[in-house]
């Protein structure tokens, strides 16, 4: 019979494998038009080969871990090395779900006892919900993102209760804190399970039919909430927070509870700060001519705004790669510069506009416009 620890490991691995499969163009980029801009600068055949080989090896290791229990620790070490290398070649691989699920897998490598493994995963979930709620306490989420999420439901909830978005954000944070304490653990887990079902309804085929890659992560989170938090008893309850201390728990505390503070000052990536549908991330829009639009994949072309021949970079990434664009202004500008270099015949007609993080109180963004001539060296 499969142990609870093995079951949870397989759930996380299947979630990771499913998300990678849904977003395969970003991991195995074959004939993709969306530029891959990474920490490793310069695009050459050798770098492309290393990038793709590392991604393929990562996928193979995930599959092996599903079936090869006796070699778990060495396989996990190889998995983390592959994950660390593969993100060097494309910022878009630094996805919140990829980050979170890999940190959970780390609990199986760095925890000596099963209860410490569960406790570490519990901390990862708790800190993620705490910051996910805090990141949503802004004008853009309350007045734009949350109404968009619920607009397909039969009752126009925000119209009757404008503060509902703020209540949703606060509830998520409070529930995340509640997971840390025995008396509030069950009710907090139940609230968060319903939140995940709401997200899947809003983004699924009967909702906006958008960002399918988050479905596996939501299913994993629901499973973990039900199997870890709703079934923790006696001494295991202590291992979530005040019980056995491990260096990996301290590492998780720093990464997921303390470092997101710096994201508020643009000193830490938003993708690593639980900014999940928070409405407070940087955005960019590409304006193009007809000839460039014709080069885009059909799924992307259908989302080009006809009145001004433009598309949000995030929409382009979702439609072609299956993931949200990495939310960083410098990366966005580097992407536009690369497009200008690769398509010089279209360069005179390409325009790029970036939008800063919205003001937390009024939602206003600072717009900056770039032309190819601004970024390419003069002839």
N, C-alpha and C positions, 0 to 999 in steps of 0.2 A: 504493500500500500504506500502511495506517495505521501511523504511527510509534508507538514504545513510549510516548512522552509523551502522544500523543493517546488511545491505548488506556486508559492509566491515568486520564486526565481523564474519559473517558466512563464508566469503571467507577465513579468517585466520584460523578459526576453522576447516574447511574442509581441508585446506592445511595441518594442523597439524595432523589431523586424518588420512589423506591419507598417509603421510610420515611414521607415526607410523605403519600403516597397511603394507606398503611395507617392512619395516624393523622389522616386528613383532618378529623375533627370538631374537633380542637384548632386547626386552621388556618383552616377554613371553618365556623365554629360556627353551624349553623342548627338551631334548636329543641333545643339541648343543655341539659340540666338542671344539669350540673356547672358551677359558677361559674367565670368567667374573671376572675382577680384578677391585676392587673399592676402595674408600676411607675407607669404612668399611672393615677392614681386617678380614680374616678368612671366610671360607665357611662352613656353617652348615645348617641343615634343617630349623631352625628358621629364619636365615637371608634370605635364598632362598624364604621362604614363605612371609616374609615382602616385599622383593624385588618384587615378582610377584604380590602380593596383591596391593601394591602401584601403580604399572603400570596399573593394571586392573581398579583400582579406577580412575586413571587419565583419562583413555579412557572413562569410564562411565561419568565422569564430562564433558568432551569435548562434548559428545553426548547430555547430558542434556542442556548444554549451547546453543546448536543449536536450541532447541525448548522451553526452559523455560526462557523467558525474565525477568519475575518479580523477579527471584532469581539470577540475573546476578552477583551482587557483592559478595555475600557469596560463590557462586559456583566458581568464579574466585579466591577467597582467598584459597579455598580448592585445586583448580587446581595448584596454585603456591606452596602450601605446598607439594603436591604429586610430583610435578616436582623436587623440592629441595631434597626430600627424595630419589626418585628413582635413581637420578644420583650418590648417595653415594655408590650404590652397583655395578656400572659398569661405568668405565671411558668412554666406548664407547657410552654411552647415552649422553655424552656431545657433541652433534653434532651442527655445526653452525646453521642449520635450526631450531633445537629445541630451541636453545638459542634465535635466532632472533624472531621467531614466538611467543614465550612466552613473550619477552619484548614488542612486539606489543600488546599482550593481556593486558599487564599491563597498557597500555594507556587508556583502557576502565575502569580500576579500579581506577586509580589515577588522572584522568582528570575530572574536574567538568563540563566543557563545551565541546560541540561537536567539536568546532574548535580547542581546545587544544588537543583533541584525535587525530584528523587528523594531527595536527602540530607535535605531538610526533612521530607518525608513519613516518611522513616525515623525521624527524631527524634520526630515526633508519635507514631508507633506505639510506639517504644521507651519513651518516658516514660509513655505510657498504660499499658503492661503493668507497668512498674516500680511505679507507684502503685496500679494495680488489685490487684496482689498484696499490697502493704503494707497497703492498706485492709482486706484480708480477714484480717489477723492479729489476730483478736479472738474472744472466746468465742462470740458469736452466730453468726458464719459457720461456725466449726468444728463447733459442736454443733447448729445449727438449719438454716442456709441450705444448707450443703454436703450434709448428709444428705437434705434435701428435694430437692436437685438430682439425687441419685443413687438415690432411693428406688424409682424405676420400673425400674431395671436388675435383671436376674435374680439377681445376687449382692449380698447386703446388705454392701457393702464397709465402711462405717463400723463395723459390728458387729465385723468381724474386725480392723480397723485404725483405731481411733478418731482417730489422729493424721493420717489421710489428708487431712482438710481443711486442716490446717496445712501439710502437704507440698505440696498443690496451690497454696496461696497463695505459699509460698516459691519453688516452681518457676516460677510465672508471673513473679515479680519477677526471679529469676536469669536467666530466658530474655530478659526485657526488657533487662537489662544486657548479656546476650550478643549482642544484635543490634548493639551499638555496636562490637564488635570483630571483625576479619576472621576470626580462627581459630574463633571460637565462633558466627559468624553463621548458618551453614547449619543446624547442629543446633538452635539456638535457634528458628529460623524453623519447622523441622519440628515441634518440640514445640508451638509456639503454634498451628500449623495444626490439629494433633490436638485441642488445647484448644477451638478454635472448633467443630470437628465435634462434640465432646462437648456443648458448650453448645447447639448446634442440635438435637441428639438429645434432650437433657433438656427443652428448652422447646418442641420442635416437636409436630406432630400425634400422634406415637407416644410422646411424653413427657407433659409437663404441659399442652401445648397452650396456652401462656401467652406474653404479651408478644411477639407476632409482629413488632412493629416492629423488634426487634433483629436479625432475620434478615438484612435487607439489609446492615446494618453488619457482621455477621459474615462475610457473603459477600465484601464489599469488602475486609475485613481479610485474609481468606484469599488473595484474588487479589493483593493488594499484597505480602504475604509471599512468594508464589511468584514474582511478576514482578520485584520489586525486590531482595529480600535474597538469594534463591537464584540470581540471575543477575548480581550485581554482581561485576565483575572489575577488576583492576589499579587505574587511577586513580580509577574510580568508587567503589571501596571507600573511598577516602580522603575522599570528599565527605560521607559519613554523619556523621562527627563531627569529626575533627581537621583535615580538609581546608579547603576554602574557607569563610571566615567571611562570613556575611551578617547584616544587622541583623534580618532576619526569623527567622533561626535563633536569634538572641539573644532575640528576642521569644517564640519558642516555648519556649525553655529557661526563661524566667521564668514564663510562663503554666502550663506543664505539669509542670515539675520543681520549681520553688521555691514557687509559690503554693499548691499542695495541702498544703504543710506547715501553712498557716494554717487549713485545714479541720479539723485536729485540735483546734483551739482555738475552733471555731465562728466564725472570722473570714474564711472564704472558702466559697462554696457547695459543697456536696457534689456537686452535678450537674456542677461544673466541676473535680472532683478525682479522677476515675476511680474513684469508689465504685460499682463495677458488681457487683450481686448480692453486696455485701460484708457485708450483715447489720448494718451499723453506722449506719443512718440513722434519723431520727425518723419516727414513725408516728402515725396518729390514727384514731379510730373514731367513727362517728356512730350514736347510738341514736335510734330513731324510733318513731312510732306507725303503726298500719296505714294510716291515710289518707295519710301522707307516703310510705310504702313503695309505695303504689299509684300514686303519681305518677312513680316511677322507671321508666326504660326496662326492658322485659322482660329484657334481657340482664343488667341490674344487679339486678333483683328476684330472679333465680335465685341470686344470691350473698349475699343477706341472710340472716344467721344467725337461724334461726327461734326458738331458745330465748330470745333477748333482743332480737330485731328490730334488729340492728346490722350494720354493714358497715365494713370498713377503707376509708379514703379512697383508698388506693392501688388497691384492687380496683375501687372505683367508677370511678376514672379509667381504669384499663385496659379495663374493659368498655364504657364509654361513649365514651371519647376515643381509645383505642388506645395510650395512653402511660402510663408510671409517673407518679404524682403528684409534683410538685416537693417534695423532702424538706426542708421548713423549717417550724418550729413556728409562727412568726409568720404565714406565708402560710396555714397550715392554720386558724389561729384566725380569720383574715380571711375565709376561705371559709365557716366556720361562721357568722360574724356576718352575712355576705351572705345565707346561707340563711335565717337568722332574720328578716332584713328582708323578704325576698321572699315568705316563707311565714308571715305573722304568725298565721294560724289554727292552724298546727302548732307554733308557737314554744313553747307551754307543755309540749309533750311531747318536745321535742328535747333531747338531751344529747350533749355532745362530750367525748371523752377523748383527751388527747395522751399520747404515750409518748416520753420522751427517748431520746437515743442510748443503747444498752446499755453497761453497764460493760464495759470491754475484757477484764476478768479473770473476771467471773462472769455477765455477760449481764443483770444487773438493770437495769430501767428505772424512771425516776421518772414516776408517773402524775399528771396534772392534769386535773380535770374542770371543764367549763364548762356553764352553762345560758344560754339566750338572755337572761335577765334580767341576767346578769353583763356582757353585751356591748352591749346596747341601752340607749340613754338612757332614763331614767325619764320616764314621761308627766307 
